[in-house]
Amino acid sequence: MEYKTERDGDKAVCTVMGRIDTNSAPELLEAVDFTNLKELVYDLGDVDYVFSAGLRIFLQAQKIMNANGGKLKLINVQPSVKEIFEIVGFTNIMDIE
């Protein structure tokens, strides 16, 4: 997995490429400085697989953003990955496009 995070004021976009698995998932939280962050976008357009550890990271990020009064959005989610989010019920608690 590779990622690139860009921040502009209180908004950050983390573009992720590759597979999010047990070894790489924790990097997604470390990739973002949550201080004074009001909007966090994970661009998953180049992600073809998310293991359960990745699901846990997105849930943690959602909780952090909720506590900060901000919002989390997952964009460009491929159909195979979106199906996983639907199965575990994330589409009910997260903004997923």
C-alpha positions in Angstrom: 0.0 0.0 0.0 1.1 3.5 -0.7 -0.5 6.8 0.2 -0.2 10.5 -0.2 -1.8 13.0 2.2 -2.5 16.6 1.4 -3.8 19.1 3.9 -5.4 22.5 3.2 -6.4 24.2 6.4 -8.9 22.0 8.3 -9.4 19.6 5.4 -7.1 16.6 4.5 -7.2 14.2 1.6 -5.4 10.9 1.8 -5.1 9.2 -1.5 -4.5 5.4 -1.0 -3.1 3.0 -3.6 -2.9 -0.8 -3.3 -4.2 -3.3 -0.8 -5.1 -2.3 2.8 -4.1 -5.3 4.9 -3.1 -6.0 8.4 0.5 -4.7 8.0 -0.3 -1.5 6.1 -3.6 -0.4 7.7 -2.2 1.3 10.8 -0.2 3.7 8.5 -3.6 5.2 7.4 -4.1 6.7 10.8 -0.5 7.8 11.1 -0.8 9.5 7.7 -3.2 12.1 9.0 -2.7 14.8 11.6 -6.1 15.0 13.2 -5.4 18.3 15.0 -8.0 20.9 14.2 -9.2 18.7 11.3 -12.8 19.1 10.3 -13.0 17.1 7.1 -11.0 14.0 6.2 -11.4 12.4 2.8 -9.9 9.0 1.9 -9.6 8.6 -1.8 -9.8 4.8 -2.4 -9.9 4.9 -6.2 -6.8 2.7 -6.5 -7.6 0.3 -3.7 -8.8 -3.1 -4.7 -8.8 -4.9 -1.4 -9.5 -4.0 2.3 -8.8 -6.5 5.0 -10.6 -6.4 8.4 -7.7 -4.3 9.9 -8.4 -1.6 7.3 -12.1 -1.6 8.2 -11.1 -1.1 11.8 -8.9 1.9 10.9 -11.7 3.6 9.0 -13.9 3.1 12.0 -11.3 4.6 14.3 -10.9 7.6 11.9 -14.7 8.0 11.9 -14.7 8.1 15.7 -11.9 10.6 15.9 -13.6 12.8 13.4 -16.9 12.6 15.2 -15.2 13.5 18.5 -13.6 16.5 16.7 -17.0 17.6 15.3 -15.8 16.8 11.8 -16.7 14.4 9.1 -15.1 11.5 7.2 -15.7 10.7 3.6 -14.6 7.7 1.5 -14.6 8.5 -2.2 -14.0 6.7 -5.5 -14.6 3.4 -3.8 -14.4 0.5 -6.2 -17.5 -1.8 -6.4 -15.7 -4.8 -4.8 -14.6 -2.7 -1.9 -17.9 -1.0 -1.5 -19.6 -4.4 -1.3 -17.5 -5.1 1.8 -18.5 -1.8 3.3 -22.1 -2.6 2.7 -21.8 -6.1 4.2 -20.4 -4.8 7.4 -22.8 -1.9 7.6 -20.4 0.9 7.1 -22.6 2.5 4.5 -25.0 3.3 7.3 -22.5 5.1 9.4 -20.1 6.6 6.9 -20.3 8.8 3.8 -19.1 6.4 1.1 -19.1 7.3 -2.6 
